[in-house]
Amino acid sequence: MTTYAQIFENNKKWLAEKIGEDADFLKKLSRDQHPDYLYIGCSDSRVPANEIMGLEPGEVFVHRNVANLVNNIDLNVMSVINYAVEHLKVKHIVVCGHYSCGGVKAAMTPKDMGILNPWLRNIRDVYRLHQAELDAITDEHKRYDRLVELNVQEQCVNIIKTAVVQKSYIANNYPTVHGWVFDLETGLLKDLNIDFVETLHKIQKIYDLTGELANHLNK
């Protein structure tokens, strides 16, 4: 286990490596950020956002929480989405879950989790929406994995419901929302191939917050 003091030594080595690769690294790092990607992922320490994407500092705006949830009354995640879309002008929003997610497993466990109960209820709601499909999976591990995927899918829908995303898409044709899952056993990302435009069509009747979404989609 890395000691506290070693972290600062690691920081110096990291900086030396970066400057060795690019003498202008710090100059570039200190400029305003212009990332194309907003990444919303799980807080799990095994899933480092920009590293699994192969991106450098400054290339991805990151928000992480337990089980990569997008709750419309969570001011933290809503503020991140708003800032990323309205001010950073990101082109892509990614929700990335991971297999063997402790939050997802906890939500499927009949146990009082204390302060975590209202947070995990969001995942239980995903289970309720897809209960027939999930209960038909007899292998418990595969059922957890499928709920991980369905949870990512539902969080993508939650992002698409937001006014700031709809307004930006109408004005600019971006951002596009994507759902991924990281496999801890293979180290690979899986694209769930969320059809962004089709999802917009499906939700427009109820969740059109601009009054213009239907007209834009039907052009």
C-alpha positions in Angstrom: 0.0 0.0 0.0 1.3 3.4 -1.0 2.2 5.6 2.1 1.0 9.2 2.4 4.6 10.5 2.0 5.1 8.4 -1.2 2.2 10.2 -2.9 4.2 13.4 -3.1 7.3 11.6 -4.4 5.0 9.9 -7.0 3.7 13.4 -7.9 7.3 14.6 -8.6 8.1 11.6 -10.7 4.8 12.0 -12.7 5.6 15.7 -13.3 9.2 14.8 -14.4 7.9 12.2 -16.8 5.3 14.6 -18.3 7.8 17.4 -18.8 10.2 14.8 -20.3 7.5 13.9 -22.8 6.5 17.5 -23.5 8.5 20.5 -22.3 5.3 22.7 -22.6 3.2 20.3 -20.5 2.7 22.8 -17.6 2.0 25.7 -20.0 -0.7 23.7 -21.7 -2.1 22.4 -18.4 -2.5 25.9 -17.0 -4.6 27.1 -20.0 -8.4 27.1 -19.9 -9.8 23.6 -20.2 -11.7 22.7 -23.4 -12.6 19.0 -23.0 -14.9 17.3 -25.5 -16.0 14.7 -23.0 -18.0 14.8 -19.7 -17.5 11.5 -17.9 -19.9 10.5 -15.2 -18.6 7.4 -13.5 -18.6 5.4 -10.3 -16.4 6.4 -7.3 -14.8 3.0 -7.3 -11.0 3.4 -7.0 -10.3 0.7 -9.6 -11.9 2.8 -12.5 -9.7 5.9 -13.2 -11.6 7.9 -15.8 -9.0 9.5 -18.1 -6.6 6.5 -17.8 -9.1 3.9 -19.1 -10.1 6.3 -21.9 -6.4 6.9 -22.8 -6.9 10.7 -22.4 -4.5 13.3 -20.9 -5.3 15.9 -18.2 -7.5 18.5 -19.7 -9.3 16.2 -22.2 -12.1 14.9 -20.0 -14.3 16.7 -17.4 -15.1 14.2 -14.6 -17.9 13.6 -12.1 -18.0 10.4 -9.9 -20.4 9.1 -7.3 -21.5 5.8 -5.9 -22.9 3.7 -8.8 -22.6 6.5 -11.4 -26.1 7.9 -10.7 -27.7 10.9 -12.3 -30.4 12.0 -9.9 -32.4 15.1 -10.9 -32.5 16.4 -7.3 -28.7 15.9 -6.8 -27.4 19.5 -7.2 -23.9 18.2 -7.5 -24.3 16.1 -10.7 -26.8 18.6 -12.1 -24.3 21.4 -11.7 -21.6 19.4 -13.3 -23.8 18.6 -16.3 -24.9 22.2 -16.6 -21.4 23.6 -16.4 -20.0 21.0 -18.9 -22.8 21.6 -21.5 -23.4 25.3 -21.1 -19.8 26.6 -20.4 -17.4 23.9 -21.6 -19.5 23.0 -24.6 -18.7 19.3 -24.4 -19.6 17.2 -27.4 -20.1 13.9 -25.6 -21.5 12.9 -22.2 -20.6 9.4 -21.1 -22.1 7.5 -18.2 -19.7 4.7 -17.3 -20.6 1.9 -14.9 -18.5 -1.1 -14.2 -19.1 -4.8 -13.6 -18.9 -6.0 -9.9 -20.2 -2.6 -8.8 -20.6 -2.6 -5.0 -23.3 0.0 -5.1 -25.4 -2.1 -7.5 -24.9 -5.2 -5.5 -25.9 -3.4 -2.3 -29.0 -2.2 -3.9 -30.0 -5.8 -4.7 -29.4 -6.8 -1.1 -32.4 -6.8 1.3 -30.5 -4.9 4.0 -30.8 -1.5 5.7 -27.9 0.6 4.5 -28.6 3.6 6.7 -27.8 6.9 5.0 -27.2 5.0 1.7 -30.8 3.9 1.5 -32.2 6.9 -0.4 -29.2 6.9 -2.8 -29.4 3.2 -3.5 -33.2 3.5 -4.0 -32.4 5.0 -7.4 -30.9 1.6 -8.4 -33.7 -0.3 -6.8 -36.1 1.8 -9.0 -34.1 0.6 -12.1 -34.5 -3.0 -10.9 -38.3 -2.4 -10.5 -38.5 -1.0 -14.1 -36.7 -4.1 -15.5 -37.8 -6.7 -12.9 -39.1 -9.3 -15.3 -35.9 -9.4 -17.4 -33.7 -9.4 -14.3 -35.6 -12.1 -12.4 -35.5 -14.3 -15.5 -31.6 -14.4 -15.1 -30.9 -17.4 -12.8 -27.2 -16.8 -12.5 -26.8 -14.2 -9.7 -23.5 -12.8 -11.0 -24.9 -12.3 -14.5 -28.0 -10.7 -13.0 -25.8 -8.1 -11.2 -23.9 -7.5 -14.4 -27.1 -6.9 -16.3 -28.4 -4.5 -13.7 -25.1 -2.6 -14.0 -25.9 -2.2 -17.7 -29.5 -1.2 -17.2 -28.5 1.3 -14.5 -26.2 3.0 -17.0 -28.9 3.0 -19.6 -31.4 4.7 -17.2 -28.9 7.3 -16.1 -28.3 8.2 -19.7 -32.1 8.7 -20.1 -32.0 10.9 -17.0 -29.3 13.1 -18.7 -31.3 13.3 -21.9 -34.4 14.5 -19.9 -32.5 17.6 -18.7 -33.3 21.0 -20.2 -29.7 22.1 -20.7 -28.9 19.0 -22.8 -32.0 19.4 -24.9 -31.4 23.2 -25.5 -27.8 22.6 -26.5 -28.7 19.8 -28.9 -31.4 21.9 -30.6 -29.0 24.8 -31.0 -25.8 22.9 -31.8 -26.6 19.2 -32.5 -24.5 18.3 -29.4 -23.9 16.8 -26.9 -24.5 13.2 -27.6 -25.1 10.9 -24.6 -23.3 7.5 -24.4 -23.5 4.5 -22.0 -20.4 2.4 -21.3 -19.4 -0.4 -18.9 -15.9 -1.0 -17.8 -15.0 -4.7 -17.3 -12.6 -5.1 -14.4 -11.6 -8.6 -15.5 -10.6 -7.6 -19.1 -9.7 -4.0 -18.6 -11.9 -3.1 -21.6 -14.8 -0.7 -22.1 -18.1 -1.9 -23.5 -20.2 0.5 -25.5 -23.9 -0.1 -24.8 -24.7 1.7 -28.0 -27.4 4.0 -26.5 -29.3 5.4 -29.5 -29.4 9.1 -28.4 -31.7 10.4 -31.1 -34.2 7.5 -30.7 -34.2 8.1 -27.0 -35.0 11.7 -27.6 -38.0 10.6 -29.8 -39.2 8.3 -27.1 -39.2 10.8 -24.3 -40.2 14.0 -26.2 -43.9 13.8 -25.4 -43.4 13.9 -21.6 -39.9 15.4 -21.1 -39.7 18.1 -23.8 -38.6 21.0 -21.5 -38.0 23.4 -24.4 -41.2 23.1 -26.4 -39.0 22.8 -29.5 -37.6 19.3 -29.3 -40.3 17.6 -31.4 -39.9 20.2 -34.2 -36.1 19.8 -34.2 -36.3 16.0 -34.3 -38.8 16.0 -37.1 -36.8 18.3 -39.4 
